[in-house]
């Protein structure tokens, strides 16, 4: 199971970091750490199944727009994009023919 975490920074001037590459130290910043989630659980119901597959397919076909949280969950290969490769990997994950690496 590939698990990710979504972290929301608060009290941070994001414009100060725009274009920054490398490590950064945040002072006087807080963060809200949300619950862990399983990549592929696009609808967030705690299970990876055909409902997630249908949502991802509809997004790729541009008949449904995933929200930010769903986009994060749908990025199965972790490349920051939602493409047909994610769709194929999700199908294989559901069928049990592929296991993601952590």
C-alpha positions, 0 to 999 in steps of 0.5 A: 500500500502506497500511503501519502500525507497532505500537509497544509502550511499556515502563516507562510508567505508563499510568494517568498518561496516562489521559484526556490529550489533546495532546502528551506527553513520555515520559522514562525510557520505552522502546519496542519497535518491531515490524515494519511491516505492511500494513493488510488483511493480517489473518492476518499472512502477508505477503499481502492475499488472500481468507484475510484477507477470510474472517477479517474476515467471521467477526469481523464475524459474531461467529463468530471473535474477532480478536486485538489484532494482527489487529484493528489490521491489519483496521482498513482505514479507520483509524477505530479500529473494525472494521465492515462498511466495513472489510470492503467496503474489504478486498474492494475492495482484493483486487479491485483496485478501491480503493487506500488513501491513506497 
